[in-house]
């Protein structure tokens, strides 16, 4: 029995032109020379030709919204910057919101560039402005404030903002050469592995909890193999929800170090039933016995390795399963 948990990343439209204008203007405003620079004549293109009409998502309409795609980096960087500066937490600490001056004092920034950032955050709907006070949108308050139980800002801040965002800039080179860094080389650096694994943890716990509550019936199993299990988040949740279940997490060495630190934060019962084994999951041979597991879990693995390796991964998973065992595949799927 295979479980395919569909997960589709929805990207809100970078709808307001003001967000793009504010951030683009900021690049000039930081230089004193910019004040003497002439305004580009091409700035006032006809509105209807620029495609600035509101799009609620990339799925709306029959044709690509080129501006939302091309300028999307401005909105995402505004979000990442706000997380890095602690803007959302500072605003959340006040019952009625916060003024730009108060936010600036809390962030240690007195320059007008903070106002540009705040204006952009209002434009992309992370913040709301009323009578000089900034407040959080409901989604921002729920997901981007550290004290919220639904917080996953660390995932966006550390993993997407600091790691994936810059790596994606190499996409043209990867497409033309076929050469890309693999996880084994990337995570050979202890600090990189730690940042990635810790950032992924909270989001993985939330996903695993949802699957256990809504999608899976795990009763009657005793042994699970968590392939490329990162921090061990899925294992902690699955083990905690299933009496007697033990889980083995296969991961790269430096990721195991971080995972073991996170494991130490779990209950003693869960700690005793989750173990880590060092392995690059793309290796031909896994250090586990054949026919030894009731469940093999591969979360976000299939979409993270080169295509020629996928078949070998599934072959190894099959060998590890007992007769009647289950392979659980949780990954991004193309909705076609």
C-alpha positions in Angstrom: 0.0 0.0 0.0 1.5 3.3 -1.0 0.5 6.7 0.3 1.0 9.7 -1.9 0.5 12.9 0.1 0.0 15.6 -2.4 1.5 19.0 -1.4 1.4 21.9 -3.7 3.1 25.2 -3.0 0.8 28.0 -3.6 2.4 31.3 -4.3 0.4 34.4 -3.8 0.5 37.0 -6.5 3.0 39.9 -6.1 0.0 41.9 -7.0 0.7 45.5 -6.0 2.9 47.4 -8.3 3.8 49.6 -5.4 5.8 46.8 -3.8 7.9 46.5 -6.9 8.3 50.3 -7.3 9.3 50.7 -3.6 11.9 48.1 -3.6 13.3 49.1 -7.0 13.5 52.7 -5.8 15.3 51.6 -2.7 18.2 50.3 -4.8 18.8 53.9 -6.0 17.9 55.6 -2.8 20.8 54.0 -0.9 23.3 55.9 -3.0 23.7 59.7 -2.8 24.5 59.7 -6.5 21.0 58.5 -7.2 19.6 61.9 -6.4 21.2 63.4 -9.5 20.2 60.5 -11.8 17.5 61.3 -14.4 14.3 59.3 -14.1 14.2 56.6 -16.8 11.9 57.6 -19.6 10.5 54.1 -19.9 9.0 54.2 -16.4 5.5 55.2 -17.6 4.5 52.3 -19.9 0.8 51.9 -20.4 -0.8 50.1 -17.5 -2.5 47.5 -19.6 0.7 46.6 -21.4 2.6 45.9 -18.1 0.3 43.3 -16.8 0.0 44.9 -13.4 -3.7 44.0 -13.2 -4.4 42.0 -10.1 -3.7 38.2 -10.2 -4.6 36.3 -7.1 -2.4 33.3 -8.1 -0.3 31.9 -10.9 -3.2 29.6 -11.7 -5.6 32.4 -12.5 -6.2 33.1 -16.2 -5.1 31.3 -19.3 -1.7 33.0 -19.8 1.4 33.7 -17.8 1.4 36.8 -15.6 5.0 37.7 -16.5 5.4 40.5 -14.0 4.2 38.4 -11.1 6.8 35.8 -12.0 9.6 38.2 -12.8 9.2 40.5 -9.9 8.4 37.8 -7.3 11.9 37.9 -5.9 11.2 41.4 -4.5 8.3 40.2 -2.4 10.1 37.1 -1.2 13.1 39.1 -0.2 11.0 41.6 1.7 9.5 38.7 3.6 12.9 37.1 4.3 14.3 40.5 5.4 11.4 41.0 7.8 12.1 37.6 9.4 15.8 38.3 9.7 15.1 41.7 11.4 12.4 40.3 13.7 9.8 42.8 12.3 6.9 40.5 12.9 7.8 39.6 16.4 8.3 43.3 17.3 4.9 44.2 16.0 3.3 41.2 17.7 4.7 42.3 21.1 2.4 45.3 21.1 -1.3 44.9 21.7 -2.3 47.7 19.3 0.5 47.4 16.7 3.6 49.5 16.3 4.7 52.7 14.6 7.5 52.8 12.1 9.7 54.6 14.7 9.0 51.9 17.3 9.8 49.1 14.8 13.0 50.9 13.8 14.1 51.3 17.4 13.5 47.6 18.1 15.3 46.6 14.9 18.1 49.1 15.4 17.4 50.8 12.1 16.6 54.6 12.0 17.1 55.1 8.2 14.2 55.7 5.8 15.0 52.4 4.2 13.0 50.7 6.9 10.0 52.7 5.8 10.5 51.3 2.3 10.5 47.8 3.7 7.4 48.4 5.8 5.6 49.9 2.8 6.5 46.8 0.7 5.2 44.5 3.4 1.9 46.3 3.5 1.7 46.1 -0.3 2.2 42.3 -0.3 -0.3 42.0 2.6 2.0 40.8 5.3 1.3 44.0 7.3 -1.6 46.4 7.6 -1.4 50.1 8.3 -4.0 52.1 10.1 -3.5 55.6 11.6 0.2 55.2 11.7 0.3 51.8 13.4 1.4 48.6 11.7 -0.4 45.3 12.6 0.0 41.8 11.3 -2.2 40.1 8.8 -3.9 37.0 10.1 -1.6 34.6 8.2 1.5 36.5 9.3 0.4 36.4 12.9 -0.3 32.7 12.7 2.8 31.6 10.9 5.6 34.2 11.1 5.6 35.0 14.8 8.0 32.9 16.9 5.6 32.5 19.8 2.8 31.0 17.6 2.4 27.2 17.7 2.0 27.3 13.9 5.3 29.2 13.4 7.4 28.1 10.4 9.4 31.3 9.9 12.7 29.6 10.6 12.1 27.3 7.6 11.6 30.3 5.3 14.3 32.4 6.9 17.1 29.8 7.1 16.4 27.2 4.5 14.6 29.2 1.7 16.1 32.6 2.3 19.6 31.7 3.1 20.1 28.5 1.2 17.7 27.6 -1.6 17.1 31.2 -2.8 20.7 31.8 -3.8 21.2 28.2 -5.1 18.4 28.7 -7.5 20.3 31.5 -9.1 22.5 28.8 -10.6 19.7 27.1 -12.5 20.8 28.3 -16.0 24.2 26.9 -15.4 22.8 23.6 -14.1 20.5 23.3 -17.1 23.3 23.9 -19.6 26.0 21.8 -17.9 24.0 19.1 -16.1 26.2 19.6 -13.1 24.7 20.5 -9.7 25.8 20.1 -6.1 24.4 17.0 -4.5 23.1 16.8 -0.9 26.1 14.7 0.2 28.6 17.5 -0.8 26.3 20.3 0.3 25.8 18.8 3.8 29.4 17.8 4.3 29.7 21.3 5.9 28.5 21.0 9.5 27.0 24.5 9.7 25.1 24.1 6.4 23.7 20.7 7.5 22.7 22.2 10.9 21.0 25.2 9.4 19.0 23.2 6.9 18.0 20.4 9.3 16.9 22.8 12.1 14.9 24.9 9.6 13.1 21.9 8.2 12.2 20.4 11.6 9.1 22.5 12.6 7.5 22.2 9.2 8.1 18.5 9.1 6.6 18.0 12.6 3.4 19.8 11.5 3.2 17.7 8.3 3.8 14.4 10.1 1.2 15.3 12.7 -1.4 16.0 10.0 -0.7 12.7 8.2 -1.1 10.7 11.4 -4.3 12.4 12.3 -5.9 12.6 8.9 -4.3 10.1 6.5 -2.6 7.2 8.1 -3.5 4.2 10.2 -0.2 3.1 11.7 -1.4 0.5 14.3 0.0 -3.0 14.3 3.5 -2.1 13.1 6.8 -2.5 15.0 9.6 -1.3 12.8 9.9 1.7 10.4 12.8 2.9 8.2 12.8 6.7 7.7 15.0 7.3 4.6 16.6 10.7 4.5 14.6 11.5 7.6 16.5 14.7 8.4 15.9 15.8 12.0 13.8 12.7 12.6 10.6 14.7 12.8 8.4 12.1 11.1 9.9 9.4 13.3 9.3 11.3 16.5 5.6 11.9 15.6 5.0 8.4 14.2 6.6 6.7 17.2 4.9 9.0 19.6 1.5 8.1 18.1 2.2 4.3 17.8 2.9 2.3 20.9 5.8 -0.2 20.4 7.0 1.3 17.1 10.7 1.8 16.6 12.2 3.9 13.8 15.6 3.9 12.1 16.5 7.2 10.4 19.0 6.9 7.5 20.8 10.2 7.0 24.1 11.9 6.1 26.6 12.1 8.9 26.4 15.8 9.7 22.6 15.7 9.5 22.6 12.9 12.0 24.6 15.0 14.4 21.9 17.7 14.3 19.1 15.1 14.4 20.6 13.5 17.5 20.6 16.9 19.2 16.9 17.4 18.4 16.1 13.8 19.5 17.5 14.7 22.9 14.7 17.2 23.2 12.0 14.5 22.9 10.5 12.5 25.7 12.6 9.6 27.0 10.2 7.1 25.5 10.5 8.6 22.0 14.3 8.9 22.4 14.6 5.3 23.2 12.7 4.2 20.1 14.3 6.4 17.4 17.9 5.8 16.2 20.1 7.3 13.5 22.3 5.5 11.0 24.7 7.4 8.9 24.2 6.9 5.1 23.9 8.7 1.8 20.5 7.2 0.8 21.5 7.3 -2.9 24.3 4.7 -2.1 23.7 1.3 -3.8 23.6 -0.5 -0.5 21.8 0.4 2.7 23.1 -0.7 6.0 19.9 -2.5 7.0 18.8 -6.1 6.8 16.4 -7.2 4.1 12.8 -7.9 5.1 13.2 -6.1 8.4 10.6 -3.2 8.3 6.9 -2.9 8.3 7.1 0.6 6.9 9.6 2.4 4.7 9.0 6.2 4.6 10.5 8.4 1.9 9.5 12.0 2.5 10.8 14.6 0.0 13.3 12.1 -1.4 12.1 11.3 -4.8 12.1 14.9 -5.9 15.5 15.6 -4.5 17.7 13.1 -6.3 18.7 12.7 -10.0 16.2 10.7 -12.0 18.5 7.7 -12.6 18.8 7.1 -8.9 15.0 7.0 -8.1 14.6 3.4 -9.3 17.4 2.2 -7.1 15.9 4.0 -4.1 12.6 2.2 -4.6 14.4 -1.2 -5.1 16.3 -0.8 -1.8 13.0 0.2 -0.1 11.3 -2.9 -1.4 14.2 -5.1 -0.2 13.9 -3.6 3.3 10.2 -4.3 3.6 8.7 -7.4 5.1 6.0 -9.2 3.2 2.9 -7.1 3.3 4.8 -4.0 4.4 4.0 -0.5 3.2 6.1 2.1 1.3 5.0 5.6 2.2 6.0 8.3 -0.3 5.4 11.9 0.7 6.5 14.3 -2.0 5.6 17.1 -4.3 3.4 16.0 -7.2 2.6 17.7 -10.5 -1.2 18.2 -10.6 -1.8 17.2 -14.2 
